[in-house]
Amino acid sequence: MPQKVIFDKKNVLVTGGAGFIGSHLCDELVKTSKVICLDNFSSGDEKNIDHLLAEENFRFLKHDIAEPLDLEAFPELNDFKIAFQGIQEIYNLACPMSPKDFEKSRVETILANTTGLINMLNLARHYEAAFLHFSSSVVYGPRRADNQKIAEDDIGAVDFLSPRAGYDEGKRYAETMVKTYGEVYGLSAKIIRLFRIYGPRMKLIDNQMIPDIINNALDGADVEIIGDRNFSTSLCYVSDAVDAAIKMMSSGRSRPVNIGSDVLLNMTDVAEKIIRLIGSNSQIKYAPAHLFMTPLCLPDITLAKNLLGWMPVVTLEKGLEKTIDDLRASKNLIGPVNY
């Protein structure tokens, strides 16, 4: 295929761009590129991108990646000159990601990790676009008993017939496809493995502890920890994850890179910090574990530090403050809440 002419800015496609992480990525990319945000709202939300719709370098397409996609058939993309310029980069985040609604989206999850990903990889082939796939720490399986940090060469252990295998094994299979397409077709195909990411725009009442703890603390209600007093996890703020993705796209790295915090946090301590930051009188309760809120491996982020010059920089307190402010605003609350 002849080399495409870039008229002024790169054309960049972000699948799953109306989701929690995808929308923050669009916020950053639109500063320097023409961004096509594609989402079917399976777990994303229009309100995450409402502020971008008036941007001249931003276009939204409601589309399921499991269905065929012809970008040149959309008249709203005419001024992006795709027929002449093509697409330079594809960031693939599209996959249903609602712990609460996982059961009803199991087939859609499988399709996103197989048919949908193949469609996007073929689009990358057609336009000779650089491709970055967002994988997950679930490819490593459960956390090791001694809390050891997991490096990228760990082959993991996943139950491919478990109730959540459509996501866990789906992410592993997706990595195989990305690597294979990169090698066979000469694509610039990259993978980042995200560990637990948090921040503004996380969905409420979705069995994700951070937003639900904040929401209940703002209301003065009991906050709930999934599991017991010992439940722990790592937490990486969303802007750090976006920074890593952009660095990865511009790097020469083709094999996966871990992106997350390598600091283990006790969730009860995190909940207590949230309650203090809000000034709430909420009490902490514990609830039975569920399918998607399980102890994940801790990342070894040596490669990210050495190859990308990346490491998390947003402190937990600052990240929680920003997340609280966002949720407070969405609840139309102004200033501190008095109980």
SEVEXVEX-788944 format. One record per residue (C-alpha): residue in one letter; x, y, z. Coordinates in steps of 0.25 Angstrom, whole numbers, padded with zeros to 4 digits, m for minus. Last residue first. Example, Ala and Ser with C-alpha at 12.3 -4.5 7.8 and 13.67 -1.06 7.14 Angstrom:
<atoms>
{res=S c1=0055 c2=m0004 c3=0029} .
{res=A c1=0049 c2=m0018 c3=0031} .
</atoms>
This chain:
<atoms>
{res=Y c1=m0092 c2=0061 c3=0233} .
{res=N c1=m0086 c2=0072 c3=0225} .
{res=V c1=m0081 c2=0070 c3=0211} .
{res=P c1=m0070 c2=0078 c3=0206} .
{res=G c1=m0072 c2=0087 c3=0194} .
{res=I c1=m0082 c2=0087 c3=0184} .
{res=L c1=m0091 c2=0074 c3=0182} .
{res=N c1=m0097 c2=0072 c3=0168} .
{res=K c1=m0096 c2=0057 c3=0169} .
{res=S c1=m0087 c2=0058 c3=0157} .
{res=A c1=m0079 c2=0069 c3=0163} .
{res=R c1=m0077 c2=0060 c3=0176} .
{res=L c1=m0072 c2=0049 c3=0167} .
{res=D c1=m0062 c2=0057 c3=0160} .
{res=D c1=m0057 c2=0063 c3=0173} .
{res=I c1=m0056 c2=0049 c3=0179} .
{res=T c1=m0047 c2=0044 c3=0168} .
{res=K c1=m0038 c2=0056 c3=0168} .
{res=E c1=m0036 c2=0055 c3=0183} .
{res=L c1=m0034 c2=0040 c3=0182} .
{res=G c1=m0023 c2=0042 c3=0171} .
{res=K c1=m0016 c2=0053 c3=0180} .
{res=E c1=m0017 c2=0044 c3=0192} .
{res=L c1=m0012 c2=0031 c3=0184} .
{res=T c1=0000 c2=0039 c3=0179} .
{res=V c1=0000 c2=0042 c3=0164} .
{res=V c1=0014 c2=0039 c3=0158} .
{res=P c1=0013 c2=0024 c3=0153} .
{res=M c1=0025 c2=0020 c3=0146} .
{res=W c1=0030 c2=0022 c3=0131} .
{res=G c1=0043 c2=0024 c3=0124} .
{res=L c1=0038 c2=0015 c3=0114} .
{res=L c1=0048 c2=0004 c3=0113} .
{res=N c1=0054 c2=0005 c3=0127} .
{res=K c1=0043 c2=0009 c3=0135} .
{res=A c1=0032 c2=0001 c3=0127} .
{res=L c1=0042 c2=m0011 c3=0128} .
{res=T c1=0044 c2=m0010 c3=0143} .
{res=I c1=0029 c2=m0010 c3=0145} .
{res=D c1=0028 c2=m0023 c3=0153} .
{res=P c1=0013 c2=m0024 c3=0154} .
{res=L c1=0005 c2=m0029 c3=0166} .
{res=C c1=m0004 c2=m0041 c3=0163} .
{res=L c1=m0019 c2=m0039 c3=0165} .
{res=P c1=m0027 c2=m0042 c3=0178} .
{res=T c1=m0042 c2=m0044 c3=0173} .
{res=M c1=m0053 c2=m0034 c3=0170} .
{res=F c1=m0058 c2=m0040 c3=0157} .
{res=L c1=m0066 c2=m0052 c3=0162} .
{res=H c1=m0071 c2=m0048 c3=0175} .
{res=A c1=m0065 c2=m0047 c3=0189} .
{res=P c1=m0075 c2=m0047 c3=0201} .
{res=A c1=m0077 c2=m0033 c3=0207} .
{res=Y c1=m0070 c2=m0025 c3=0218} .
{res=K c1=m0075 c2=m0013 c3=0225} .
{res=I c1=m0068 c2=0000 c3=0228} .
{res=Q c1=m0075 c2=0012 c3=0235} .
{res=S c1=m0078 c2=0025 c3=0229} .
{res=N c1=m0077 c2=0038 c3=0237} .
{res=S c1=m0072 c2=0046 c3=0225} .
{res=G c1=m0061 c2=0057 c3=0225} .
{res=I c1=m0059 c2=0054 c3=0210} .
{res=L c1=m0044 c2=0052 c3=0211} .
{res=R c1=m0045 c2=0044 c3=0224} .
{res=I c1=m0055 c2=0035 c3=0218} .
{res=I c1=m0046 c2=0033 c3=0206} .
{res=K c1=m0034 c2=0030 c3=0215} .
{res=E c1=m0043 c2=0020 c3=0223} .
{res=A c1=m0046 c2=0013 c3=0210} .
{res=V c1=m0032 c2=0012 c3=0206} .
{res=D c1=m0028 c2=0006 c3=0219} .
{res=T c1=m0039 c2=m0004 c3=0218} .
{res=M c1=m0034 c2=m0007 c3=0203} .
{res=N c1=m0020 c2=m0011 c3=0208} .
{res=L c1=m0010 c2=m0005 c3=0198} .
{res=L c1=0001 c2=m0013 c3=0190} .
{res=V c1=0010 c2=m0004 c3=0183} .
{res=D c1=0014 c2=m0008 c3=0169} .
{res=S c1=0005 c2=0002 c3=0162} .
{res=G c1=0001 c2=m0001 c3=0148} .
{res=I c1=0006 c2=m0003 c3=0134} .
{res=N c1=0012 c2=m0017 c3=0130} .
{res=V c1=0019 c2=m0017 c3=0116} .
{res=P c1=0016 c2=m0027 c3=0105} .
{res=R c1=0025 c2=m0030 c3=0094} .
{res=S c1=0027 c2=m0020 c3=0082} .
{res=R c1=0035 c2=m0009 c3=0088} .
{res=G c1=0040 c2=0002 c3=0078} .
{res=S c1=0033 c2=0013 c3=0086} .
{res=S c1=0023 c2=0023 c3=0081} .
{res=M c1=0011 c2=0015 c3=0084} .
{res=M c1=0017 c2=0011 c3=0098} .
{res=K c1=0019 c2=0025 c3=0102} .
{res=I c1=0004 c2=0028 c3=0098} .
{res=A c1=m0001 c2=0016 c3=0106} .
{res=A c1=0008 c2=0020 c3=0118} .
{res=D c1=0003 c2=0034 c3=0119} .
{res=V c1=m0011 c2=0028 c3=0119} .
{res=A c1=m0008 c2=0019 c3=0130} .
{res=D c1=m0003 c2=0030 c3=0138} .
{res=S c1=m0015 c2=0039 c3=0135} .
{res=V c1=m0024 c2=0027 c3=0141} .
{res=Y c1=m0018 c2=0026 c3=0154} .
{res=C c1=m0011 c2=0013 c3=0158} .
{res=L c1=m0017 c2=0005 c3=0170} .
{res=S c1=m0011 c2=m0008 c3=0175} .
{res=T c1=m0019 c2=m0018 c3=0183} .
{res=S c1=m0022 c2=m0023 c3=0197} .
{res=F c1=m0033 c2=m0030 c3=0204} .
{res=N c1=m0029 c2=m0033 c3=0218} .
{res=R c1=m0041 c2=m0027 c3=0226} .
{res=D c1=m0050 c2=m0037 c3=0218} .
{res=G c1=m0056 c2=m0039 c3=0204} .
{res=I c1=m0062 c2=m0028 c3=0196} .
{res=I c1=m0061 c2=m0015 c3=0204} .
{res=E c1=m0074 c2=m0008 c3=0206} .
{res=V c1=m0076 c2=0007 c3=0211} .
{res=D c1=m0088 c2=0010 c3=0220} .
{res=A c1=m0096 c2=0022 c3=0217} .
{res=G c1=m0092 c2=0037 c3=0219} .
{res=D c1=m0096 c2=0040 c3=0205} .
{res=L c1=m0082 c2=0045 c3=0201} .
{res=A c1=m0077 c2=0032 c3=0207} .
{res=N c1=m0086 c2=0024 c3=0199} .
{res=N c1=m0082 c2=0030 c3=0186} .
{res=I c1=m0067 c2=0029 c3=0190} .
{res=I c1=m0068 c2=0014 c3=0194} .
{res=D c1=m0076 c2=0012 c3=0181} .
{res=P c1=m0065 c2=0019 c3=0172} .
{res=I c1=m0054 c2=0011 c3=0179} .
{res=M c1=m0060 c2=m0003 c3=0180} .
{res=Q c1=m0064 c2=m0007 c3=0166} .
{res=N c1=m0076 c2=m0015 c3=0168} .
{res=D c1=m0084 c2=m0006 c3=0157} .
{res=I c1=m0092 c2=0003 c3=0166} .
{res=L c1=m0085 c2=0015 c3=0160} .
{res=K c1=m0076 c2=0015 c3=0147} .
{res=M c1=m0062 c2=0020 c3=0147} .
{res=R c1=m0062 c2=0034 c3=0141} .
{res=P c1=m0051 c2=0040 c3=0150} .
{res=G c1=m0040 c2=0031 c3=0155} .
{res=Y c1=m0036 c2=0016 c3=0156} .
{res=I c1=m0027 c2=0006 c3=0149} .
{res=R c1=m0024 c2=m0008 c3=0154} .
{res=F c1=m0014 c2=m0014 c3=0146} .
{res=L c1=m0012 c2=m0011 c3=0131} .
{res=R c1=m0005 c2=m0021 c3=0122} .
{res=I c1=0001 c2=m0013 c3=0110} .
{res=I c1=0002 c2=m0019 c3=0096} .
{res=K c1=0008 c2=m0014 c3=0083} .
{res=A c1=0006 c2=m0017 c3=0068} .
{res=S c1=0015 c2=m0009 c3=0058} .
{res=L c1=0010 c2=m0018 c3=0047} .
{res=G c1=0019 c2=m0027 c3=0039} .
{res=Y c1=0008 c2=m0036 c3=0034} .
{res=V c1=0013 c2=m0049 c3=0040} .
{res=E c1=0020 c2=m0044 c3=0052} .
{res=G c1=0010 c2=m0033 c3=0056} .
{res=Y c1=m0002 c2=m0041 c3=0053} .
{res=T c1=0003 c2=m0053 c3=0062} .
{res=K c1=0006 c2=m0043 c3=0074} .
{res=V c1=m0008 c2=m0037 c3=0073} .
{res=M c1=m0014 c2=m0050 c3=0071} .
{res=T c1=m0007 c2=m0057 c3=0083} .
{res=E c1=m0010 c2=m0045 c3=0092} .
{res=A c1=m0025 c2=m0046 c3=0089} .
{res=Y c1=m0024 c2=m0061 c3=0093} .
{res=R c1=m0019 c2=m0057 c3=0107} .
{res=K c1=m0030 c2=m0046 c3=0108} .
{res=G c1=m0041 c2=m0056 c3=0104} .
{res=E c1=m0035 c2=m0065 c3=0115} .
{res=D c1=m0038 c2=m0055 c3=0125} .
{res=Y c1=m0051 c2=m0049 c3=0119} .
{res=G c1=m0058 c2=m0061 c3=0114} .
{res=A c1=m0052 c2=m0069 c3=0125} .
{res=R c1=m0061 c2=m0062 c3=0135} .
{res=P c1=m0069 c2=m0074 c3=0139} .
{res=S c1=m0057 c2=m0083 c3=0138} .
{res=L c1=m0054 c2=m0092 c3=0126} .
{res=F c1=m0040 c2=m0085 c3=0122} .
{res=D c1=m0035 c2=m0086 c3=0137} .
{res=V c1=m0023 c2=m0077 c3=0136} .
{res=A c1=m0009 c2=m0079 c3=0140} .
{res=G c1=0002 c2=m0069 c3=0136} .
{res=I c1=0013 c2=m0069 c3=0126} .
{res=D c1=0022 c2=m0060 c3=0134} .
{res=D c1=0031 c2=m0053 c3=0124} .
{res=E c1=0025 c2=m0040 c3=0127} .
{res=A c1=0029 c2=m0039 c3=0141} .
{res=I c1=0020 c2=m0042 c3=0153} .
{res=K c1=0023 c2=m0037 c3=0167} .
{res=Q c1=0022 c2=m0047 c3=0178} .
{res=N c1=0010 c2=m0046 c3=0187} .
{res=D c1=0015 c2=m0059 c3=0194} .
{res=A c1=0002 c2=m0067 c3=0191} .
{res=R c1=0003 c2=m0063 c3=0176} .
{res=R c1=m0009 c2=m0054 c3=0171} .
{res=P c1=m0018 c2=m0061 c3=0162} .
{res=G c1=m0016 c2=m0062 c3=0147} .
{res=Y c1=m0005 c2=m0056 c3=0139} .
{res=V c1=m0014 c2=m0052 c3=0128} .
{res=V c1=m0023 c2=m0045 c3=0138} .
{res=S c1=m0013 c2=m0033 c3=0138} .
{res=S c1=m0020 c2=m0028 c3=0126} .
{res=S c1=m0019 c2=m0025 c3=0111} .
{res=F c1=m0020 c2=m0012 c3=0104} .
{res=H c1=m0016 c2=m0014 c3=0090} .
{res=L c1=m0007 c2=m0003 c3=0082} .
{res=F c1=m0007 c2=m0003 c3=0067} .
{res=A c1=0002 c2=0005 c3=0058} .
{res=A c1=m0006 c2=0007 c3=0045} .
{res=E c1=m0002 c2=0001 c3=0032} .
{res=Y c1=m0016 c2=0005 c3=0027} .
{res=H c1=m0021 c2=m0008 c3=0022} .
{res=R c1=m0013 c2=m0016 c3=0032} .
{res=A c1=m0018 c2=m0007 c3=0044} .
{res=L c1=m0032 c2=m0010 c3=0039} .
{res=N c1=m0029 c2=m0024 c3=0039} .
{res=L c1=m0025 c2=m0023 c3=0053} .
{res=M c1=m0038 c2=m0016 c3=0057} .
{res=N c1=m0047 c2=m0027 c3=0050} .
{res=I c1=m0038 c2=m0038 c3=0057} .
{res=L c1=m0040 c2=m0031 c3=0070} .
{res=G c1=m0055 c2=m0031 c3=0068} .
{res=T c1=m0056 c2=m0045 c3=0064} .
{res=T c1=m0048 c2=m0050 c3=0076} .
{res=N c1=m0047 c2=m0042 c3=0089} .
{res=A c1=m0059 c2=m0033 c3=0086} .
{res=L c1=m0067 c2=m0046 c3=0082} .
{res=I c1=m0063 c2=m0053 c3=0095} .
{res=T c1=m0068 c2=m0041 c3=0103} .
{res=E c1=m0081 c2=m0040 c3=0095} .
{res=V c1=m0084 c2=m0054 c3=0098} .
{res=R c1=m0081 c2=m0052 c3=0113} .
{res=S c1=m0089 c2=m0039 c3=0114} .
{res=K c1=m0101 c2=m0043 c3=0122} .
{res=E c1=m0092 c2=m0050 c3=0133} .
{res=F c1=m0082 c2=m0038 c3=0133} .
{res=D c1=m0093 c2=m0028 c3=0137} .
{res=K c1=m0087 c2=m0025 c3=0151} .
{res=P c1=m0073 c2=m0026 c3=0147} .
{res=S c1=m0075 c2=m0017 c3=0136} .
{res=M c1=m0064 c2=m0017 c3=0125} .
{res=P c1=m0070 c2=m0020 c3=0112} .
{res=C c1=m0058 c2=m0020 c3=0102} .
{res=A c1=m0052 c2=m0009 c3=0093} .
{res=L c1=m0039 c2=m0003 c3=0098} .
{res=N c1=m0032 c2=m0004 c3=0084} .
{res=Y c1=m0023 c2=0008 c3=0081} .
{res=I c1=m0021 c2=0010 c3=0066} .
{res=E c1=m0011 c2=0019 c3=0060} .
{res=Q c1=m0008 c2=0025 c3=0046} .
{res=I c1=m0021 c2=0024 c3=0040} .
{res=G c1=m0023 c2=0027 c3=0025} .
{res=Q c1=m0018 c2=0040 c3=0019} .
{res=F c1=m0025 c2=0039 c3=0005} .
{res=A c1=m0037 c2=0031 c3=0007} .
{res=I c1=m0037 c2=0036 c3=0022} .
{res=K c1=m0039 c2=0051 c3=0018} .
{res=F c1=m0042 c2=0055 c3=0033} .
{res=D c1=m0052 c2=0065 c3=0027} .
{res=N c1=m0060 c2=0053 c3=0021} .
{res=L c1=m0061 c2=0047 c3=0035} .
{res=E c1=m0076 c2=0051 c3=0037} .
{res=P c1=m0079 c2=0045 c3=0024} .
{res=F c1=m0076 c2=0031 c3=0029} .
{res=A c1=m0073 c2=0021 c3=0018} .
{res=E c1=m0058 c2=0023 c3=0018} .
{res=L c1=m0058 c2=0017 c3=0032} .
{res=D c1=m0063 c2=0003 c3=0027} .
{res=L c1=m0065 c2=m0005 c3=0039} .
{res=P c1=m0070 c2=m0020 c3=0040} .
{res=E c1=m0078 c2=m0023 c3=0053} .
{res=A c1=m0070 c2=m0029 c3=0065} .
{res=I c1=m0065 c2=m0015 c3=0067} .
{res=D c1=m0079 c2=m0010 c3=0071} .
{res=H c1=m0081 c2=0004 c3=0066} .
{res=K c1=m0086 c2=0017 c3=0071} .
{res=L c1=m0076 c2=0027 c3=0064} .
{res=F c1=m0071 c2=0039 c3=0070} .
{res=R c1=m0062 c2=0050 c3=0064} .
{res=F c1=m0052 c2=0059 c3=0070} .
{res=N c1=m0042 c2=0069 c3=0063} .
{res=E c1=m0052 c2=0080 c3=0062} .
{res=E c1=m0056 c2=0079 c3=0077} .
{res=A c1=m0071 c2=0081 c3=0080} .
{res=L c1=m0073 c2=0066 c3=0083} .
{res=L c1=m0061 c2=0066 c3=0093} .
{res=H c1=m0069 c2=0070 c3=0106} .
{res=D c1=m0079 c2=0060 c3=0103} .
{res=I c1=m0069 c2=0049 c3=0104} .
{res=N c1=m0071 c2=0042 c3=0117} .
{res=K c1=m0086 c2=0046 c3=0117} .
{res=E c1=m0088 c2=0036 c3=0105} .
{res=D c1=m0084 c2=0025 c3=0114} .
{res=G c1=m0076 c2=0012 c3=0113} .
{res=S c1=m0080 c2=m0002 c3=0117} .
{res=S c1=m0087 c2=m0007 c3=0105} .
{res=F c1=m0088 c2=0008 c3=0100} .
{res=N c1=m0085 c2=0003 c3=0085} .
{res=D c1=m0072 c2=0011 c3=0085} .
{res=L c1=m0063 c2=0017 c3=0074} .
{res=C c1=m0055 c2=0030 c3=0076} .
{res=I c1=m0049 c2=0036 c3=0064} .
{res=V c1=m0038 c2=0045 c3=0068} .
{res=K c1=m0030 c2=0056 c3=0060} .
{res=S c1=m0017 c2=0057 c3=0067} .
{res=T c1=m0009 c2=0067 c3=0076} .
{res=K c1=m0018 c2=0071 c3=0087} .
{res=V c1=m0029 c2=0061 c3=0083} .
{res=L c1=m0020 c2=0050 c3=0088} .
{res=E c1=m0020 c2=0054 c3=0103} .
{res=D c1=m0035 c2=0055 c3=0104} .
{res=C c1=m0037 c2=0043 c3=0096} .
{res=L c1=m0028 c2=0035 c3=0106} .
{res=H c1=m0037 c2=0040 c3=0117} .
{res=S c1=m0049 c2=0035 c3=0109} .
{res=G c1=m0043 c2=0021 c3=0107} .
{res=I c1=m0040 c2=0019 c3=0122} .
{res=F c1=m0054 c2=0020 c3=0127} .
{res=G c1=m0061 c2=0016 c3=0114} .
{res=A c1=m0065 c2=0025 c3=0102} .
{res=G c1=m0053 c2=0022 c3=0094} .
{res=G c1=m0056 c2=0007 c3=0094} .
{res=T c1=m0048 c2=0007 c3=0081} .
{res=V c1=m0039 c2=0019 c3=0079} .
{res=L c1=m0035 c2=0022 c3=0065} .
{res=V c1=m0024 c2=0032 c3=0062} .
{res=N c1=m0023 c2=0041 c3=0049} .
{res=K c1=m0010 c2=0048 c3=0050} .
{res=K c1=m0010 c2=0063 c3=0049} .
{res=D c1=m0007 c2=0073 c3=0037} .
{res=F c1=m0008 c2=0066 c3=0024} .
{res=I c1=m0002 c2=0053 c3=0026} .
{res=V c1=0000 c2=0047 c3=0013} .
{res=K c1=m0001 c2=0032 c3=0012} .
{res=Q c1=0010 c2=0023 c3=0008} .
{res=P c1=0006 c2=0014 c3=m0004} .
{res=M c1=0000 c2=0000 c3=0000} .
</atoms>
